[in-house]
Amino acid sequence: MWSSTATSQPVLVTGGAGFIGSRLVRSLASAGHHVRVLDDLTTGRPESVDAIPGVTLVRGSVLDPDAVAEAARGTGLVLHLAGVVGMRLAAQQSAYAYAVGHDGTANVLARSGDTPVVLVSSSAVYGLSDSAAVLREDLPLDRAVPLAYDGGAPGYATGKWEMERLGQQAAHQRPVLVVRPFNVVGPGQSGRYGMVLPTFFRQAGADVPLTVHGDGTQRRCFTDIDQFTRRLLDLAASDAAWRPDGNVFNIGSTTETAIGDLARLVLDATGSTAGVVHVPYESVFPGRTDVTGRVPRLDRLTSAVGETDWLSAAALVRKTAQAQQGGAVAAGR
């Protein structure tokens, strides 16, 4: 399928100027790969990749078939990450988020020949799940599941579901791998579009109360960006991961953290005394329901690439705080 040591053909990363994409680009470049980045820079930042040796940034959209075809020409692997990021932006631009998920993926699959493609989906395809649900990759998910998550009109989650549907159709003719990330966070992530951890850090730094939706008991499994990047590239280099009957993988921590507890961790790490303010979820996202919990099953990932000692939420908060105190410049989404 794809060899992580074969560097003769470039790797294309769509959305590669974003938070996750730029980390993948850096990892690939450090391993000796030439990398092309296709990004329209609506949320990605060119400075996150334009100084990396061996990386070519192409400004363009996955909604432009010609731009995709040009960027994908001669590549040995396509990592398709382009998408609308953050709950706030996805809610504001739901139709666009859906189009990027569906039409953008259709363009990538149609314009990249028989090159192996990794489709970066989302845990949002599981819909309004809770901690009691067993979130295995083989769980039947019809379109109504992500549609309910989107509030009844096709948006981000439905677009990711369509991404996976298109990928599974294509997987019988060419190599396709699908990954479902769970709340990837870390230094350099922007809170501009609704990402909770960087939002908390920004508010703590400004000495304003941290905004928690509802009572703060809703739980998430937070995943370190560097561990996520390694696991994704490990999967891409594993021939067994590309089997059409087992090519969908959850990637993320299985340890839940309540959002209220996450806020307290940030306050402690920063020394802020700003406290917390609770706001109704529906006042921020009208017509939508918050997810109470979402825990991935990782049997398939562990079988393919081995065990992962995922960082705890407390360790992730410390890591982000130390990076900010060290003057790390935020890059990407």
C-alpha positions, 0 to 999 in steps of 0.5 A, a space after each residue: 500500500 504505502 511505505 513510510 520509508 519510500 520517499 520517491 513520491 510526494 505525499 499530499 495533505 489536504 488541509 495541511 496548514 491546519 492544526 492536525 494537518 501541519 503536525 502530519 506535514 512536519 512528521 512526514 517532512 522530518 522522515 524525508 518525504 516531500 509533501 504537498 499541502 493543498 489548503 484554501 487558508 480559510 482557517 489554516 495558516 501558511 506560516 505553519 508549513 511554509 518554512 518546512 524544507 521539502 514542503 510545497 504549499 498550494 493555495 486551493 480548495 478541495 471543492 475545485 476539482 482542477 486544484 485537487 487533480 494538480 496537487 495529487 499528480 504523481 503522489 504516493 499517498 493522499 491524507 485528506 484532512 480538509 474540513 470545517 473546524 470547530 463546533 462554532 464555525 461548523 454550526 455557522 457554516 453548516 451547508 459549507 461544512 457538508 459540501 466540504 465533507 461530501 463534494 470535497 471527498 468526491 473530488 479527492 477520490 475522483 482526481 487522485 487516480 489509484 493513489 492510496 487515500 486516508 480519509 480523516 473523518 470524525 467521531 461526530 459520525 457516531 451522533 448523539 452518543 453517550 458513554 454507555 454506547 459501545 463505539 466500535 467501528 463496525 457499529 451500523 450508522 445510517 444517515 439519520 444518526 449524524 443528521 440528528 447531531 447536525 440539528 436536522 439539516 446536513 452539516 459537518 457530521 453528515 458530511 463526514 458520514 458521506 465522506 466515509 460512504 464514498 470512501 467505502 464505495 471506492 475501497 473495492 477499487 483502490 486503497 482507502 483508509 478511514 480514521 475517526 479522531 476523538 477530540 485531538 488537542 495540544 499546543 498550537 491549537 486555536 480556540 477561534 472556532 470553538 475548540 474547548 481547550 484553547 478557548 479555556 486557555 485564552 480566557 484564563 490568560 485574559 483573566 475572564 471566567 471560563 465559559 462552560 456549557 450547561 452544568 459541565 458534566 458532559 464528558 470528552 476523551 481528549 487526545 494528544 496531537 503528537 500521539 494521534 499523528 504517530 498512530 495515524 501514520 503507523 496505520 497508513 504504513 500497515 498493509 493490514 489496515 487497508 483491508 476493505 472489510 476492516 479499514 475504519 479506525 477510531 483513534 483517541 484516548 478512552 479516558 473521559 474528562 468532564 468539561 467542568 473538570 477540564 476548566 478547573 485543570 486549566 485554572 490550576 495550570 495557569 494560576 488564574 482566579 477567573 473562575 467559571 461561568 455556566 451558559 445554556 448550551 442551547 443559547 450557543 447552539 440553538 436547535 442542537 443537543 450536546 453530547 453527554 459522552 463519547 468513548 471509543 473502542 480501540 481493539 481494532 487500532 491496538 490490533 493493527 499498531 499496538 498499545 498506546 499509553 495515551 496522555 491524561 487530560 491533566 498531562 495535556 493541560 500541563 503540556 499546553 501550559 508549558 508550551 505557552 509559557 515557553 513562548 510557543 507560537 500557535 500554528 494552524 487551526 
